[in-house]
Structure formats: structure tokens, C-alpha cells
Amino acid sequence: MAITGRSFEDAARKFTDHLNGVLCKTLTQTRLQAVPVKGTPCVNIGFRQAGHPEEACFNSDYGWLSLSLTQNCDSIIDKDGKHELRTVAYWYYLYGGNGTSLMRWEFKRLYPTRAG
């Protein structure tokens, strides 16, 4: 399902609101925020407190865990003039209560290049 909006910021807000809705019902009340990446046509979505990156902590059957979530997105403009959000890269990390890394998911889009 493509996330679209009248502007890049609108599409990023819709995606962030969707993720917050899922996470707040299932895992944590810590909110994601979308912040423009200075000097690029990209937005960074992640957990933040007072403008600084943070982890979302939650209790599990294995004790306290924390999740670090960062996702960078850009957009393309479709034939109707709407911005369609695309994931450029993401980094998700799950940490144990003692700070050890338990699991990580990473992705970086490789855009095709045009020869000549």
C-alpha cells in the first residue's frame, strides 16, 4: 500500500501517524517523529525525546527490552501530482535490558543507474 499526500511533508506525517497507531497499540507509547534531513529531499522517522534520538523501552517475557527505529524516506510525484513516499533506508535494533544487541534489521535501497 503506497502512502501518498498532497506534499512530501503530508505523506511523511501520514506514514508516521500510521506507525504510531500500530506501535502505541502493541508495544510502546513512545512516539515516532518525522524530521527533515537538512540539505536533502529526505525525511528521517524515529523515536525522539526533546528533539534527540531515543529508544522505546518495553517489558517483555524476557525482561526489559528497547527498540531503536530509524527510517529514511523520500518521495516521487505520481501522475496526479501526489507525493508517494518511498523508503530509502532503515535501521531497527532490539536491545536486551543490559544493552546487548539482540537483533537488527537494516535496509538500504539501491537505485538503478542510467548508463550514458
C-alpha positions as CSV (number, residue, x, y, z in Angstrom):
1,M,0.0,0.0,0.0
2,A,1.5,3.3,-1.1
3,I,1.5,6.2,1.3
4,T,0.6,9.4,-0.6
5,G,0.0,13.0,0.3
6,R,-0.5,16.4,-1.2
7,S,3.1,17.3,-0.2
8,F,6.1,15.3,0.9
9,E,5.5,16.5,4.5
10,D,1.9,15.4,4.3
11,A,2.9,11.9,3.1
12,A,5.6,11.6,5.8
13,R,3.1,12.7,8.5
14,K,0.5,10.1,7.3
15,F,3.2,7.3,7.5
16,T,4.4,8.4,10.9
17,D,0.8,8.6,12.2
18,H,0.1,5.1,10.9
19,L,3.3,3.7,12.5
20,N,2.5,5.4,15.8
21,G,-1.0,4.0,15.7
22,V,0.3,0.4,15.4
23,L,3.2,0.8,17.9
24,C,1.1,2.6,20.6
25,K,-1.4,-0.3,20.5
26,T,1.1,-3.1,20.5
27,L,4.4,-2.1,22.0
28,T,5.1,1.4,23.4
29,Q,3.7,4.9,24.0
30,T,7.0,6.4,22.8
31,R,6.1,8.4,19.7
32,L,7.9,8.5,16.4
33,Q,8.6,11.9,14.8
34,A,9.4,12.8,11.2
35,V,12.3,15.3,10.8
36,P,13.6,16.7,7.5
37,V,17.2,15.7,6.8
38,K,19.0,19.0,6.2
39,G,20.2,19.6,2.6
40,T,18.4,16.5,1.2
41,P,14.9,15.7,-0.1
42,C,14.6,13.1,2.7
43,V,12.8,12.8,6.0
44,N,14.1,10.8,9.0
45,I,11.5,9.0,11.1
46,G,12.5,7.8,14.5
47,F,11.8,7.8,18.3
48,R,12.7,11.2,19.7
49,Q,12.5,13.0,23.0
50,A,13.1,16.8,23.1
51,G,14.4,16.5,19.5
52,H,17.0,13.9,20.3
53,P,17.0,10.3,19.2
54,E,15.9,7.8,21.8
55,E,14.9,4.2,22.2
56,A,11.5,2.9,23.1
57,C,11.6,0.7,26.2
58,F,9.0,-2.0,27.0
59,N,8.6,-5.0,29.3
60,S,8.5,-8.5,27.8
61,D,8.6,-12.1,28.9
62,Y,12.4,-11.8,28.7
63,G,12.6,-8.6,30.8
64,W,13.0,-5.0,29.7
65,L,13.9,-4.6,26.0
66,S,14.4,-1.5,24.0
67,L,13.8,-0.8,20.3
68,S,15.7,1.8,18.2
69,L,13.9,2.6,15.0
70,T,15.1,4.9,12.2
71,Q,13.7,5.1,8.7
72,N,14.7,7.5,6.0
73,C,12.1,8.2,3.2
74,D,12.0,10.3,0.1
75,S,9.1,10.7,-2.4
76,I,8.3,10.6,-6.0
77,I,5.4,12.6,-7.6
78,D,2.8,10.5,-9.3
79,K,0.7,11.4,-12.3
80,D,-1.9,13.0,-10.1
81,G,0.7,15.3,-8.5
82,K,0.7,13.5,-5.2
83,H,3.9,12.6,-3.3
84,E,4.3,8.8,-2.9
85,L,6.6,8.0,0.0
86,R,9.5,5.6,-0.6
87,T,11.8,4.0,2.0
88,V,15.4,4.9,1.2
89,A,16.9,3.1,4.2
90,Y,16.0,1.8,7.7
91,W,17.8,0.6,10.8
92,Y,15.9,-1.2,13.5
93,Y,17.7,-2.6,16.6
94,L,16.4,-4.6,19.5
95,Y,18.4,-4.4,22.7
96,G,18.3,-6.5,25.9
97,G,17.9,-4.9,29.3
98,N,21.7,-4.9,29.8
99,G,22.2,-3.1,26.5
100,T,23.3,-6.0,24.4
101,S,22.2,-6.1,20.8
102,L,19.8,-9.0,20.3
103,M,18.6,-8.4,16.8
104,R,18.9,-5.9,14.0
105,W,17.2,-5.2,10.7
106,E,18.8,-3.0,8.1
107,F,17.9,-2.0,4.5
108,K,19.4,0.5,2.0
109,R,17.7,1.0,-1.4
110,L,20.0,0.6,-4.3
111,Y,18.6,2.8,-7.1
112,P,19.3,1.6,-10.6
113,T,21.7,3.9,-12.5
114,R,21.2,5.0,-16.1
115,A,24.2,4.4,-18.4
116,G,25.4,7.1,-20.8
